[in-house]
């Protein structure tokens, strides 16, 4: 991540790791958290993350890919 944090694992594990360190999102489901990340990327970074998918796994993978594409994260 841009703040120096490193997450490893599957896309779902990475997104759940992000959620674990985020403030005030512990009660959100994984899809709700992904929507929250997308909204905050737009609000605070002016970045439109185009997350797609019909399953939690697909949405998590799409979020990770979009964050890398937009420079909000990098692959190690």
PyMOL Python script that loads the backbone (N, CA, C, O; Angstrom):
from pymol import cmd

cmd.read_pdbstr("""\
ATOM      1  N   UNK A   1       0.838  -1.168   0.000  1.00  0.00           N
ATOM      2  CA  UNK A   1       0.000   0.000   0.000  1.00  0.00           C
ATOM      3  C   UNK A   1       0.894   1.246   0.000  1.00  0.00           C
ATOM      4  O   UNK A   1       2.080   1.170   0.319  1.00  0.00           O
ATOM      5  N   UNK A   2       0.318   2.366  -0.355  1.00  0.00           N
ATOM      6  CA  UNK A   2       1.098   3.601  -0.384  1.00  0.00           C
ATOM      7  C   UNK A   2       1.610   3.999   0.986  1.00  0.00           C
ATOM      8  O   UNK A   2       2.617   4.701   1.080  1.00  0.00           O
ATOM      9  N   UNK A   3       0.942   3.569   2.057  1.00  0.00           N
ATOM     10  CA  UNK A   3       1.383   3.929   3.402  1.00  0.00           C
ATOM     11  C   UNK A   3       2.449   2.976   3.943  1.00  0.00           C
ATOM     12  O   UNK A   3       2.849   3.083   5.102  1.00  0.00           O
ATOM     13  N   UNK A   4       2.907   2.048   3.109  1.00  0.00           N
ATOM     14  CA  UNK A   4       3.958   1.120   3.504  1.00  0.00           C
ATOM     15  C   UNK A   4       3.473  -0.213   4.039  1.00  0.00           C
ATOM     16  O   UNK A   4       4.274  -1.121   4.259  1.00  0.00           O
ATOM     17  N   UNK A   5       2.182  -0.340   4.250  1.00  0.00           N
ATOM     18  CA  UNK A   5       1.657  -1.623   4.721  1.00  0.00           C
ATOM     19  C   UNK A   5       1.738  -2.652   3.609  1.00  0.00           C
ATOM     20  O   UNK A   5       1.580  -2.338   2.429  1.00  0.00           O
ATOM     21  N   UNK A   6       1.987  -3.886   4.016  1.00  0.00           N
ATOM     22  CA  UNK A   6       2.093  -4.983   3.065  1.00  0.00           C
ATOM     23  C   UNK A   6       1.043  -6.032   3.428  1.00  0.00           C
ATOM     24  O   UNK A   6       0.960  -6.478   4.572  1.00  0.00           O
ATOM     25  N   UNK A   7       0.256  -6.410   2.445  1.00  0.00           N
ATOM     26  CA  UNK A   7      -0.738  -7.465   2.614  1.00  0.00           C
ATOM     27  C   UNK A   7      -0.396  -8.578   1.647  1.00  0.00           C
ATOM     28  O   UNK A   7       0.005  -8.319   0.512  1.00  0.00           O
ATOM     29  N   UNK A   8      -0.552  -9.824   2.089  1.00  0.00           N
ATOM     30  CA  UNK A   8      -0.244 -10.977   1.262  1.00  0.00           C
ATOM     31  C   UNK A   8      -1.410 -11.944   1.276  1.00  0.00           C
ATOM     32  O   UNK A   8      -2.231 -11.940   2.193  1.00  0.00           O
ATOM     33  N   UNK A   9      -1.472 -12.773   0.245  1.00  0.00           N
ATOM     34  CA  UNK A   9      -2.478 -13.820   0.186  1.00  0.00           C
ATOM     35  C   UNK A   9      -3.351 -13.674  -1.034  1.00  0.00           C
ATOM     36  O   UNK A   9      -2.998 -13.012  -2.009  1.00  0.00           O
ATOM     37  N   UNK A  10      -4.502 -14.312  -0.952  1.00  0.00           N
ATOM     38  CA  UNK A  10      -5.475 -14.200  -2.038  1.00  0.00           C
ATOM     39  C   UNK A  10      -6.063 -12.791  -2.004  1.00  0.00           C
ATOM     40  O   UNK A  10      -5.858 -12.049  -1.044  1.00  0.00           O
ATOM     41  N   UNK A  11      -6.784 -12.435  -3.042  1.00  0.00           N
ATOM     42  CA  UNK A  11      -7.414 -11.112  -3.071  1.00  0.00           C
ATOM     43  C   UNK A  11      -8.359 -10.943  -1.878  1.00  0.00           C
ATOM     44  O   UNK A  11      -8.387  -9.880  -1.259  1.00  0.00           O
ATOM     45  N   UNK A  12      -9.126 -11.976  -1.554  1.00  0.00           N
ATOM     46  CA  UNK A  12     -10.035 -11.895  -0.405  1.00  0.00           C
ATOM     47  C   UNK A  12      -9.236 -11.689   0.883  1.00  0.00           C
ATOM     48  O   UNK A  12      -9.626 -10.876   1.721  1.00  0.00           O
ATOM     49  N   UNK A  13      -8.142 -12.402   1.051  1.00  0.00           N
ATOM     50  CA  UNK A  13      -7.319 -12.244   2.247  1.00  0.00           C
ATOM     51  C   UNK A  13      -6.726 -10.836   2.323  1.00  0.00           C
ATOM     52  O   UNK A  13      -6.645 -10.250   3.402  1.00  0.00           O
ATOM     53  N   UNK A  14      -6.318 -10.306   1.190  1.00  0.00           N
ATOM     54  CA  UNK A  14      -5.758  -8.951   1.145  1.00  0.00           C
ATOM     55  C   UNK A  14      -6.823  -7.929   1.541  1.00  0.00           C
ATOM     56  O   UNK A  14      -6.570  -7.054   2.369  1.00  0.00           O
ATOM     57  N   UNK A  15      -7.999  -8.039   0.956  1.00  0.00           N
ATOM     58  CA  UNK A  15      -9.064  -7.080   1.252  1.00  0.00           C
ATOM     59  C   UNK A  15      -9.514  -7.214   2.704  1.00  0.00           C
ATOM     60  O   UNK A  15      -9.770  -6.203   3.357  1.00  0.00           O
ATOM     61  N   UNK A  16      -9.617  -8.428   3.220  1.00  0.00           N
ATOM     62  CA  UNK A  16      -9.966  -8.608   4.635  1.00  0.00           C
ATOM     63  C   UNK A  16      -8.877  -8.028   5.537  1.00  0.00           C
ATOM     64  O   UNK A  16      -9.185  -7.470   6.591  1.00  0.00           O
ATOM     65  N   UNK A  17      -7.621  -8.151   5.142  1.00  0.00           N
ATOM     66  CA  UNK A  17      -6.523  -7.541   5.897  1.00  0.00           C
ATOM     67  C   UNK A  17      -6.643  -6.028   5.913  1.00  0.00           C
ATOM     68  O   UNK A  17      -6.412  -5.392   6.941  1.00  0.00           O
ATOM     69  N   UNK A  18      -7.004  -5.450   4.776  1.00  0.00           N
ATOM     70  CA  UNK A  18      -7.235  -4.008   4.708  1.00  0.00           C
ATOM     71  C   UNK A  18      -8.368  -3.616   5.649  1.00  0.00           C
ATOM     72  O   UNK A  18      -8.274  -2.617   6.361  1.00  0.00           O
ATOM     73  N   UNK A  19      -9.430  -4.404   5.648  1.00  0.00           N
ATOM     74  CA  UNK A  19     -10.581  -4.112   6.491  1.00  0.00           C
ATOM     75  C   UNK A  19     -10.206  -4.209   7.968  1.00  0.00           C
ATOM     76  O   UNK A  19     -10.691  -3.425   8.784  1.00  0.00           O
ATOM     77  N   UNK A  20      -9.362  -5.147   8.307  1.00  0.00           N
ATOM     78  CA  UNK A  20      -8.959  -5.336   9.700  1.00  0.00           C
ATOM     79  C   UNK A  20      -8.254  -4.108  10.268  1.00  0.00           C
ATOM     80  O   UNK A  20      -8.349  -3.850  11.468  1.00  0.00           O
ATOM     81  N   UNK A  21      -7.552  -3.348   9.435  1.00  0.00           N
ATOM     82  CA  UNK A  21      -6.824  -2.180   9.936  1.00  0.00           C
ATOM     83  C   UNK A  21      -7.573  -0.870   9.693  1.00  0.00           C
ATOM     84  O   UNK A  21      -7.109   0.192  10.108  1.00  0.00           O
ATOM     85  N   UNK A  22      -8.721  -0.935   9.028  1.00  0.00           N
ATOM     86  CA  UNK A  22      -9.518   0.268   8.772  1.00  0.00           C
ATOM     87  C   UNK A  22     -10.385   0.572   9.992  1.00  0.00           C
ATOM     88  O   UNK A  22     -10.807  -0.334  10.711  1.00  0.00           O
ATOM     89  N   UNK A  23     -10.641   1.851  10.209  1.00  0.00           N
ATOM     90  CA  UNK A  23     -11.408   2.286  11.379  1.00  0.00           C
ATOM     91  C   UNK A  23     -12.901   2.329  11.067  1.00  0.00           C
ATOM     92  O   UNK A  23     -13.318   2.919  10.071  1.00  0.00           O
ATOM     93  N   UNK A  24     -13.697   1.701  11.923  1.00  0.00           N
ATOM     94  CA  UNK A  24     -15.141   1.821  11.849  1.00  0.00           C
ATOM     95  C   UNK A  24     -15.833   0.983  10.794  1.00  0.00           C
ATOM     96  O   UNK A  24     -16.977   1.269  10.439  1.00  0.00           O
ATOM     97  N   UNK A  25     -15.171  -0.042  10.285  1.00  0.00           N
ATOM     98  CA  UNK A  25     -15.774  -0.854   9.223  1.00  0.00           C
ATOM     99  C   UNK A  25     -15.900  -2.324   9.612  1.00  0.00           C
ATOM    100  O   UNK A  25     -16.179  -3.174   8.766  1.00  0.00           O
ATOM    101  N   UNK A  26     -15.697  -2.611  10.863  1.00  0.00           N
ATOM    102  CA  UNK A  26     -15.670  -4.005  11.300  1.00  0.00           C
ATOM    103  C   UNK A  26     -17.002  -4.724  11.120  1.00  0.00           C
ATOM    104  O   UNK A  26     -17.031  -5.950  11.025  1.00  0.00           O
ATOM    105  N   UNK A  27     -18.095  -3.988  11.073  1.00  0.00           N
ATOM    106  CA  UNK A  27     -19.411  -4.632  10.924  1.00  0.00           C
ATOM    107  C   UNK A  27     -19.859  -4.756   9.476  1.00  0.00           C
ATOM    108  O   UNK A  27     -20.910  -5.336   9.204  1.00  0.00           O
ATOM    109  N   UNK A  28     -19.080  -4.223   8.547  1.00  0.00           N
ATOM    110  CA  UNK A  28     -19.445  -4.312   7.133  1.00  0.00           C
ATOM    111  C   UNK A  28     -19.135  -5.699   6.585  1.00  0.00           C
ATOM    112  O   UNK A  28     -18.138  -6.316   6.960  1.00  0.00           O
ATOM    113  N   UNK A  29     -19.989  -6.179   5.705  1.00  0.00           N
ATOM    114  CA  UNK A  29     -19.675  -7.418   4.979  1.00  0.00           C
ATOM    115  C   UNK A  29     -18.550  -7.103   3.998  1.00  0.00           C
ATOM    116  O   UNK A  29     -18.224  -5.936   3.778  1.00  0.00           O
ATOM    117  N   UNK A  30     -17.962  -8.127   3.415  1.00  0.00           N
ATOM    118  CA  UNK A  30     -16.885  -7.889   2.453  1.00  0.00           C
ATOM    119  C   UNK A  30     -17.360  -7.032   1.270  1.00  0.00           C
ATOM    120  O   UNK A  30     -16.670  -6.075   0.917  1.00  0.00           O
ATOM    121  N   UNK A  31     -18.507  -7.332   0.642  1.00  0.00           N
ATOM    122  CA  UNK A  31     -18.971  -6.464  -0.451  1.00  0.00           C
ATOM    123  C   UNK A  31     -19.258  -5.028  -0.002  1.00  0.00           C
ATOM    124  O   UNK A  31     -19.000  -4.080  -0.743  1.00  0.00           O
ATOM    125  N   UNK A  32     -19.790  -4.872   1.206  1.00  0.00           N
ATOM    126  CA  UNK A  32     -20.038  -3.521   1.726  1.00  0.00           C
ATOM    127  C   UNK A  32     -18.724  -2.779   1.944  1.00  0.00           C
ATOM    128  O   UNK A  32     -18.620  -1.587   1.651  1.00  0.00           O
ATOM    129  N   UNK A  33     -17.726  -3.486   2.458  1.00  0.00           N
ATOM    130  CA  UNK A  33     -16.419  -2.860   2.660  1.00  0.00           C
ATOM    131  C   UNK A  33     -15.808  -2.449   1.329  1.00  0.00           C
ATOM    132  O   UNK A  33     -15.248  -1.359   1.218  1.00  0.00           O
ATOM    133  N   UNK A  34     -15.906  -3.298   0.326  1.00  0.00           N
ATOM    134  CA  UNK A  34     -15.378  -2.959  -1.000  1.00  0.00           C
ATOM    135  C   UNK A  34     -16.068  -1.701  -1.521  1.00  0.00           C
ATOM    136  O   UNK A  34     -15.404  -0.815  -2.059  1.00  0.00           O
ATOM    137  N   UNK A  35     -17.375  -1.608  -1.372  1.00  0.00           N
ATOM    138  CA  UNK A  35     -18.101  -0.400  -1.781  1.00  0.00           C
ATOM    139  C   UNK A  35     -17.603   0.819  -1.007  1.00  0.00           C
ATOM    140  O   UNK A  35     -17.479   1.904  -1.575  1.00  0.00           O
ATOM    141  N   UNK A  36     -17.320   0.652   0.265  1.00  0.00           N
ATOM    142  CA  UNK A  36     -16.803   1.726   1.109  1.00  0.00           C
ATOM    143  C   UNK A  36     -15.436   2.198   0.599  1.00  0.00           C
ATOM    144  O   UNK A  36     -15.178   3.400   0.529  1.00  0.00           O
ATOM    145  N   UNK A  37     -14.564   1.251   0.244  1.00  0.00           N
ATOM    146  CA  UNK A  37     -13.244   1.609  -0.295  1.00  0.00           C
ATOM    147  C   UNK A  37     -13.401   2.383  -1.597  1.00  0.00           C
ATOM    148  O   UNK A  37     -12.738   3.400  -1.804  1.00  0.00           O
ATOM    149  N   UNK A  38     -14.271   1.906  -2.467  1.00  0.00           N
ATOM    150  CA  UNK A  38     -14.504   2.577  -3.752  1.00  0.00           C
ATOM    151  C   UNK A  38     -14.996   4.002  -3.521  1.00  0.00           C
ATOM    152  O   UNK A  38     -14.513   4.937  -4.160  1.00  0.00           O
ATOM    153  N   UNK A  39     -15.946   4.171  -2.618  1.00  0.00           N
ATOM    154  CA  UNK A  39     -16.487   5.504  -2.332  1.00  0.00           C
ATOM    155  C   UNK A  39     -15.424   6.421  -1.750  1.00  0.00           C
ATOM    156  O   UNK A  39     -15.353   7.594  -2.117  1.00  0.00           O
ATOM    157  N   UNK A  40     -14.599   5.906  -0.850  1.00  0.00           N
ATOM    158  CA  UNK A  40     -13.556   6.728  -0.249  1.00  0.00           C
ATOM    159  C   UNK A  40     -12.428   7.052  -1.220  1.00  0.00           C
ATOM    160  O   UNK A  40     -11.835   8.128  -1.136  1.00  0.00           O
ATOM    161  N   UNK A  41     -12.127   6.153  -2.128  1.00  0.00           N
ATOM    162  CA  UNK A  41     -11.123   6.456  -3.154  1.00  0.00           C
ATOM    163  C   UNK A  41     -11.602   7.623  -4.010  1.00  0.00           C
ATOM    164  O   UNK A  41     -10.819   8.503  -4.367  1.00  0.00           O
ATOM    165  N   UNK A  42     -12.874   7.625  -4.332  1.00  0.00           N
ATOM    166  CA  UNK A  42     -13.438   8.734  -5.117  1.00  0.00           C
ATOM    167  C   UNK A  42     -13.440  10.014  -4.292  1.00  0.00           C
ATOM    168  O   UNK A  42     -13.031  11.068  -4.780  1.00  0.00           O
ATOM    169  N   UNK A  43     -13.891   9.929  -3.062  1.00  0.00           N
ATOM    170  CA  UNK A  43     -14.045  11.107  -2.209  1.00  0.00           C
ATOM    171  C   UNK A  43     -12.712  11.747  -1.841  1.00  0.00           C
ATOM    172  O   UNK A  43     -12.570  12.967  -1.920  1.00  0.00           O
ATOM    173  N   UNK A  44     -11.742  10.944  -1.444  1.00  0.00           N
ATOM    174  CA  UNK A  44     -10.504  11.494  -0.903  1.00  0.00           C
ATOM    175  C   UNK A  44      -9.341  11.517  -1.887  1.00  0.00           C
ATOM    176  O   UNK A  44      -8.416  12.315  -1.731  1.00  0.00           O
ATOM    177  N   UNK A  45      -9.376  10.655  -2.895  1.00  0.00           N
ATOM    178  CA  UNK A  45      -8.272  10.579  -3.851  1.00  0.00           C
ATOM    179  C   UNK A  45      -8.689  11.018  -5.248  1.00  0.00           C
ATOM    180  O   UNK A  45      -7.847  11.130  -6.139  1.00  0.00           O
ATOM    181  N   UNK A  46      -9.986  11.268  -5.447  1.00  0.00           N
ATOM    182  CA  UNK A  46     -10.531  11.591  -6.775  1.00  0.00           C
ATOM    183  C   UNK A  46     -10.185  10.509  -7.789  1.00  0.00           C
ATOM    184  O   UNK A  46      -9.857  10.793  -8.941  1.00  0.00           O
ATOM    185  N   UNK A  47     -10.267   9.272  -7.336  1.00  0.00           N
ATOM    186  CA  UNK A  47      -9.949   8.110  -8.162  1.00  0.00           C
ATOM    187  C   UNK A  47     -11.202   7.247  -8.277  1.00  0.00           C
ATOM    188  O   UNK A  47     -11.821   6.892  -7.274  1.00  0.00           O
ATOM    189  N   UNK A  48     -11.563   6.921  -9.504  1.00  0.00           N
ATOM    190  CA  UNK A  48     -12.721   6.052  -9.752  1.00  0.00           C
ATOM    191  C   UNK A  48     -12.239   4.618  -9.924  1.00  0.00           C
ATOM    192  O   UNK A  48     -11.635   4.272 -10.940  1.00  0.00           O
ATOM    193  N   UNK A  49     -12.511   3.796  -8.930  1.00  0.00           N
ATOM    194  CA  UNK A  49     -12.157   2.374  -9.009  1.00  0.00           C
ATOM    195  C   UNK A  49     -13.339   1.638  -9.622  1.00  0.00           C
ATOM    196  O   UNK A  49     -14.442   1.658  -9.076  1.00  0.00           O
ATOM    197  N   UNK A  50     -13.109   0.997 -10.742  1.00  0.00           N
ATOM    198  CA  UNK A  50     -14.182   0.290 -11.461  1.00  0.00           C
ATOM    199  C   UNK A  50     -14.196  -1.175 -11.049  1.00  0.00           C
ATOM    200  O   UNK A  50     -13.687  -2.040 -11.761  1.00  0.00           O
ATOM    201  N   UNK A  51     -14.782  -1.436  -9.898  1.00  0.00           N
ATOM    202  CA  UNK A  51     -14.830  -2.790  -9.348  1.00  0.00           C
ATOM    203  C   UNK A  51     -16.012  -3.531  -9.951  1.00  0.00           C
ATOM    204  O   UNK A  51     -17.133  -3.024  -9.995  1.00  0.00           O
ATOM    205  N   UNK A  52     -15.735  -4.738 -10.411  1.00  0.00           N
ATOM    206  CA  UNK A  52     -16.761  -5.576 -11.018  1.00  0.00           C
ATOM    207  C   UNK A  52     -16.685  -6.978 -10.434  1.00  0.00           C
ATOM    208  O   UNK A  52     -15.680  -7.360  -9.835  1.00  0.00           O
ATOM    209  N   UNK A  53     -17.749  -7.734 -10.613  1.00  0.00           N
ATOM    210  CA  UNK A  53     -17.751  -9.127 -10.183  1.00  0.00           C
ATOM    211  C   UNK A  53     -19.052  -9.510  -9.535  1.00  0.00           C
ATOM    212  O   UNK A  53     -19.757  -8.674  -8.968  1.00  0.00           O
ATOM    213  N   UNK A  54     -19.361 -10.776  -9.625  1.00  0.00           N
ATOM    214  CA  UNK A  54     -20.600 -11.303  -9.069  1.00  0.00           C
ATOM    215  C   UNK A  54     -20.397 -12.067  -7.762  1.00  0.00           C
ATOM    216  O   UNK A  54     -21.367 -12.438  -7.100  1.00  0.00           O
ATOM    217  N   UNK A  55     -19.155 -12.300  -7.396  1.00  0.00           N
ATOM    218  CA  UNK A  55     -18.856 -13.018  -6.160  1.00  0.00           C
ATOM    219  C   UNK A  55     -17.907 -12.170  -5.315  1.00  0.00           C
ATOM    220  O   UNK A  55     -17.285 -11.234  -5.816  1.00  0.00           O
ATOM    221  N   UNK A  56     -17.804 -12.505  -4.035  1.00  0.00           N
ATOM    222  CA  UNK A  56     -16.860 -11.803  -3.160  1.00  0.00           C
ATOM    223  C   UNK A  56     -15.437 -11.918  -3.714  1.00  0.00           C
ATOM    224  O   UNK A  56     -14.681 -10.946  -3.707  1.00  0.00           O
ATOM    225  N   UNK A  57     -15.084 -13.106  -4.191  1.00  0.00           N
ATOM    226  CA  UNK A  57     -13.745 -13.337  -4.717  1.00  0.00           C
ATOM    227  C   UNK A  57     -13.471 -12.461  -5.928  1.00  0.00           C
ATOM    228  O   UNK A  57     -12.403 -11.857  -6.031  1.00  0.00           O
ATOM    229  N   UNK A  58     -14.434 -12.387  -6.851  1.00  0.00           N
ATOM    230  CA  UNK A  58     -14.259 -11.587  -8.064  1.00  0.00           C
ATOM    231  C   UNK A  58     -14.189 -10.101  -7.733  1.00  0.00           C
ATOM    232  O   UNK A  58     -13.380  -9.375  -8.311  1.00  0.00           O
ATOM    233  N   UNK A  59     -15.028  -9.645  -6.810  1.00  0.00           N
ATOM    234  CA  UNK A  59     -15.010  -8.229  -6.420  1.00  0.00           C
ATOM    235  C   UNK A  59     -13.703  -7.873  -5.725  1.00  0.00           C
ATOM    236  O   UNK A  59     -13.136  -6.810  -5.976  1.00  0.00           O
ATOM    237  N   UNK A  60     -13.223  -8.752  -4.855  1.00  0.00           N
ATOM    238  CA  UNK A  60     -11.960  -8.498  -4.157  1.00  0.00           C
ATOM    239  C   UNK A  60     -10.808  -8.450  -5.153  1.00  0.00           C
ATOM    240  O   UNK A  60      -9.956  -7.567  -5.063  1.00  0.00           O
ATOM    241  N   UNK A  61     -10.767  -9.376  -6.091  1.00  0.00           N
ATOM    242  CA  UNK A  61      -9.709  -9.379  -7.103  1.00  0.00           C
ATOM    243  C   UNK A  61      -9.780  -8.120  -7.951  1.00  0.00           C
ATOM    244  O   UNK A  61      -8.748  -7.531  -8.272  1.00  0.00           O
ATOM    245  N   UNK A  62     -10.977  -7.706  -8.314  1.00  0.00           N
ATOM    246  CA  UNK A  62     -11.158  -6.495  -9.102  1.00  0.00           C
ATOM    247  C   UNK A  62     -10.689  -5.274  -8.317  1.00  0.00           C
ATOM    248  O   UNK A  62     -10.027  -4.398  -8.874  1.00  0.00           O
ATOM    249  N   UNK A  63     -11.024  -5.206  -7.026  1.00  0.00           N
ATOM    250  CA  UNK A  63     -10.577  -4.082  -6.199  1.00  0.00           C
ATOM    251  C   UNK A  63      -9.062  -4.012  -6.147  1.00  0.00           C
ATOM    252  O   UNK A  63      -8.487  -2.940  -6.337  1.00  0.00           O
ATOM    253  N   UNK A  64      -8.410  -5.128  -5.896  1.00  0.00           N
ATOM    254  CA  UNK A  64      -6.948  -5.143  -5.832  1.00  0.00           C
ATOM    255  C   UNK A  64      -6.362  -4.696  -7.172  1.00  0.00           C
ATOM    256  O   UNK A  64      -5.457  -3.862  -7.206  1.00  0.00           O
ATOM    257  N   UNK A  65      -6.870  -5.242  -8.266  1.00  0.00           N
ATOM    258  CA  UNK A  65      -6.376  -4.860  -9.593  1.00  0.00           C
ATOM    259  C   UNK A  65      -6.560  -3.373  -9.854  1.00  0.00           C
ATOM    260  O   UNK A  65      -5.663  -2.720 -10.386  1.00  0.00           O
ATOM    261  N   UNK A  66      -7.708  -2.837  -9.485  1.00  0.00           N
ATOM    262  CA  UNK A  66      -7.988  -1.419  -9.706  1.00  0.00           C
ATOM    263  C   UNK A  66      -7.098  -0.535  -8.835  1.00  0.00           C
ATOM    264  O   UNK A  66      -6.647   0.519  -9.282  1.00  0.00           O
ATOM    265  N   UNK A  67      -6.846  -0.951  -7.612  1.00  0.00           N
ATOM    266  CA  UNK A  67      -5.967  -0.175  -6.742  1.00  0.00           C
ATOM    267  C   UNK A  67      -4.547  -0.141  -7.292  1.00  0.00           C
ATOM    268  O   UNK A  67      -3.871   0.885  -7.214  1.00  0.00           O
ATOM    269  N   UNK A  68      -4.102  -1.250  -7.840  1.00  0.00           N
ATOM    270  CA  UNK A  68      -2.770  -1.289  -8.469  1.00  0.00           C
ATOM    271  C   UNK A  68      -2.764  -0.409  -9.724  1.00  0.00           C
ATOM    272  O   UNK A  68      -1.834   0.370  -9.932  1.00  0.00           O
ATOM    273  N   UNK A  69      -3.798  -0.533 -10.554  1.00  0.00           N
ATOM    274  CA  UNK A  69      -3.884   0.250 -11.786  1.00  0.00           C
ATOM    275  C   UNK A  69      -3.840   1.753 -11.513  1.00  0.00           C
ATOM    276  O   UNK A  69      -3.233   2.512 -12.269  1.00  0.00           O
ATOM    277  N   UNK A  70      -4.480   2.170 -10.439  1.00  0.00           N
ATOM    278  CA  UNK A  70      -4.564   3.585 -10.114  1.00  0.00           C
ATOM    279  C   UNK A  70      -3.409   4.078  -9.239  1.00  0.00           C
ATOM    280  O   UNK A  70      -3.363   5.256  -8.887  1.00  0.00           O
ATOM    281  N   UNK A  71      -2.479   3.191  -8.888  1.00  0.00           N
ATOM    282  CA  UNK A  71      -1.331   3.608  -8.094  1.00  0.00           C
ATOM    283  C   UNK A  71      -1.603   3.723  -6.605  1.00  0.00           C
ATOM    284  O   UNK A  71      -0.790   4.291  -5.875  1.00  0.00           O
ATOM    285  N   UNK A  72      -2.729   3.199  -6.137  1.00  0.00           N
ATOM    286  CA  UNK A  72      -3.028   3.221  -4.714  1.00  0.00           C
ATOM    287  C   UNK A  72      -2.346   2.066  -3.981  1.00  0.00           C
ATOM    288  O   UNK A  72      -2.252   2.065  -2.753  1.00  0.00           O
ATOM    289  N   UNK A  73      -1.875   1.088  -4.745  1.00  0.00           N
ATOM    290  CA  UNK A  73      -1.171  -0.069  -4.201  1.00  0.00           C
ATOM    291  C   UNK A  73      -0.220  -0.573  -5.281  1.00  0.00           C
ATOM    292  O   UNK A  73      -0.326  -0.196  -6.449  1.00  0.00           O
ATOM    293  N   UNK A  74       0.701  -1.424  -4.872  1.00  0.00           N
ATOM    294  CA  UNK A  74       1.649  -2.015  -5.821  1.00  0.00           C
ATOM    295  C   UNK A  74       1.808  -3.487  -5.493  1.00  0.00           C
ATOM    296  O   UNK A  74       1.664  -3.909  -4.345  1.00  0.00           O
ATOM    297  N   UNK A  75       2.101  -4.244  -6.507  1.00  0.00           N
ATOM    298  CA  UNK A  75       2.403  -5.660  -6.292  1.00  0.00           C
ATOM    299  C   UNK A  75       3.870  -5.793  -5.935  1.00  0.00           C
ATOM    300  O   UNK A  75       4.734  -5.113  -6.488  1.00  0.00           O
ATOM    301  N   UNK A  76       4.129  -6.700  -4.984  1.00  0.00           N
ATOM    302  CA  UNK A  76       5.505  -6.866  -4.513  1.00  0.00           C
ATOM    303  C   UNK A  76       6.275  -7.793  -5.306  1.00  0.00           C
ATOM    304  O   UNK A  76       7.449  -8.025  -5.018  1.00  0.00           O
TER     305      UNK A  76
END
""", "prot")
cmd.dss("prot")
cmd.show_as("cartoon", "prot")
cmd.util.cbc("prot")
cmd.orient("prot")
